[in-house]
Amino acid sequence: MLPAAGAADPPYMQLVLTRRTLSGRFDAPAVRVAARIAASALVVGVAYLAAAWYAGVAPFRASAPAPYSQGSVLRAIPFDAPLPYDRTLLVAGRGGALPYHVVWTSARPPDAVGLEVLEHLRNSPKWQLTERTALAGAFTTHLARLAANGQMTHFAELSVRPYGAGSLITFDFTPIPTAFAPK
C-alpha cells in the first residue's frame, strides 16, 4: 500500500532516497548518511596510513639495507662456520675475490686459533678442508660447506695471521651457487 500524498517516507526509505526540498537543499537524513560514509572512508584511510608508517611499509617503506653492510654480512655467515669463539669484529663488508669479507682479532696466538678451527672441523659434519694445509702458525686455507646430499652450499677462505700478541682472522666466503650472493 502506498503512503498517502504528503505523508512522510518510511524511515528506511529516508536513508535510501535523496529528496530535494523546494529550496534545493538535500533532506537531513541523506546528508547524514553521506557524511557518515565520508567520515568512515577518512578514518579507514588515516588508519591505513598510520599503520603503514608504524610498520615501515608502502608508502613509508625505508630503503632496503645495503647487501654488504656490516649487519648484512654478519647475518650471511653460516651459523656453523669453523671460527674461534673469542673474536672481536674489526670490519665486515664486500670482499675482493669472494663476495663477503669479515676480519676479526683474537687475543690468542695463531697456533691456538688454528687448533680451535681444527676442533670445529672435526666436530662439524658439514665443513671440510679443500686442501691439505697445516693449521698452525700463520696459515690460509680453503673450506667447503656441504649439504646432506653432498652438494656444496658455501665456499670460504680462512686466513689467520699474527696481530700484536694475538691473531688477525680473515674469513671470506660465498654461497654456492654464487648467484645467491647479492650484486
C-alpha positions in Angstrom: 0.0 0.0 0.0 1.3 3.4 -0.9 1.6 6.2 1.7 -0.9 9.0 1.4 0.1 12.1 -0.5 2.1 14.4 1.7 2.8 11.7 4.2 6.5 11.3 5.2 8.5 8.5 3.7 9.0 5.5 5.9 12.4 5.6 7.8 14.1 3.0 5.7 13.3 5.0 2.5 14.6 8.2 4.0 18.1 6.6 4.2 18.0 5.5 0.6 16.2 8.2 -1.2 17.7 11.6 -1.7 14.9 14.1 -2.0 15.3 17.8 -2.6 13.1 20.3 -0.9 11.8 23.3 -2.6 14.8 25.3 -1.5 17.2 23.0 -3.4 18.8 21.5 -0.3 19.0 17.8 0.5 17.0 16.3 3.3 18.8 15.9 6.5 18.8 12.0 6.6 20.5 11.7 3.2 23.1 14.3 4.1 23.9 12.5 7.4 24.3 9.1 5.6 26.7 10.7 3.1 28.6 12.4 5.9 29.0 9.1 7.8 30.2 7.3 4.7 32.8 10.1 4.0 33.9 10.1 7.7 34.3 6.3 7.6 36.4 6.4 4.5 38.5 9.1 6.0 39.0 7.1 9.2 40.0 4.0 7.2 42.4 5.9 5.1 44.1 7.6 8.2 44.2 4.2 10.0 45.9 2.6 7.0 48.5 5.4 6.7 49.2 5.3 10.4 49.7 1.5 10.4 51.9 1.7 7.2 54.0 4.4 8.8 54.4 2.4 12.0 55.2 -0.9 10.2 57.5 0.8 7.6 55.7 -0.5 4.6 54.5 1.3 1.4 54.2 4.3 1.1 56.6 4.8 4.0 59.0 1.9 3.3 62.5 2.6 4.2 65.1 1.8 1.7 66.4 -1.8 1.7 69.5 -2.4 3.7 72.7 -2.4 1.7 73.6 -6.0 0.9 77.2 -5.6 2.0 76.6 -3.5 5.1 78.2 -4.9 8.3 75.0 -6.3 9.6 74.0 -7.9 6.3 77.4 -9.6 6.0 77.4 -10.8 9.6 73.9 -12.3 9.1 75.1 -14.1 6.0 77.9 -16.0 7.8 76.8 -19.7 8.1 75.9 -20.4 11.8 78.2 -23.4 11.9 81.3 -21.7 10.4 84.5 -23.1 12.0 85.6 -19.8 13.6 87.1 -19.2 17.0 84.8 -18.2 19.8 86.9 -15.4 21.3 87.0 -12.9 18.5 86.4 -9.2 18.2 85.0 -7.8 14.9 87.2 -5.3 13.1 85.4 -5.0 9.7 82.7 -6.7 7.6 81.8 -5.8 4.1 82.2 -6.6 0.4 85.2 -8.8 -0.4 87.5 -8.9 -3.4 87.7 -12.5 -4.7 84.7 -13.7 -2.7 81.6 -11.5 -2.1 81.7 -11.5 1.7 84.7 -10.3 3.8 85.0 -10.3 7.6 88.0 -9.6 9.7 88.3 -10.3 13.5 91.0 -10.1 16.1 91.6 -12.6 18.8 93.8 -12.3 21.9 95.1 -15.8 21.4 98.1 -16.6 19.2 97.6 -18.1 15.7 98.6 -21.7 16.9 95.7 -21.7 19.4 93.3 -20.3 16.9 94.3 -23.0 14.4 93.7 -25.7 17.0 90.3 -24.4 17.7 89.5 -24.3 13.9 90.6 -27.9 13.6 88.4 -28.9 16.6 85.4 -27.2 14.9 86.2 -29.1 11.7 86.4 -32.4 13.5 83.0 -31.8 15.2 81.3 -30.5 12.1 79.8 -32.9 9.6 79.3 -30.1 7.1 82.6 -28.2 6.9 85.6 -29.7 5.2 89.1 -28.5 4.2 89.5 -28.5 0.5 93.3 -28.6 0.6 96.0 -30.1 2.9 97.2 -27.1 4.9 98.8 -27.2 8.3 96.6 -25.1 10.5 99.4 -23.9 12.8 101.1 -20.5 13.0 100.1 -18.2 10.2 98.0 -20.0 7.6 95.5 -19.6 4.8 93.2 -22.4 3.9 90.0 -23.1 1.9 86.9 -24.6 3.3 83.7 -26.0 1.8 80.4 -26.5 3.5 78.4 -29.5 2.2 74.7 -30.2 2.4 73.4 -33.6 3.5 73.3 -34.7 -0.2 77.0 -33.8 -0.7 76.4 -30.6 -2.7 78.5 -27.6 -1.8 76.5 -24.8 -0.1 79.3 -22.4 0.8 83.0 -21.9 -0.2 85.3 -20.0 2.2 88.9 -18.8 2.6 90.1 -18.6 6.2 93.3 -16.8 7.0 95.0 -16.4 10.4 98.0 -14.1 10.9 99.9 -12.8 13.9 98.5 -9.5 15.1 100.4 -8.0 18.1 100.2 -10.6 20.8 97.1 -12.2 19.3 95.8 -13.1 15.9 94.1 -11.5 12.9 91.4 -13.7 11.4 90.1 -13.1 7.9 87.0 -15.0 6.6 86.0 -14.6 3.0 83.1 -16.6 1.8 80.3 -17.0 -0.8 77.2 -19.1 -1.1 77.1 -21.7 -3.8 75.8 -21.1 -6.4 77.4 -17.6 -6.3 74.2 -16.2 -7.9 72.8 -16.3 -4.3 75.3 -13.5 -3.3 73.8 -10.0 -3.8 75.1 -7.9 -6.7 
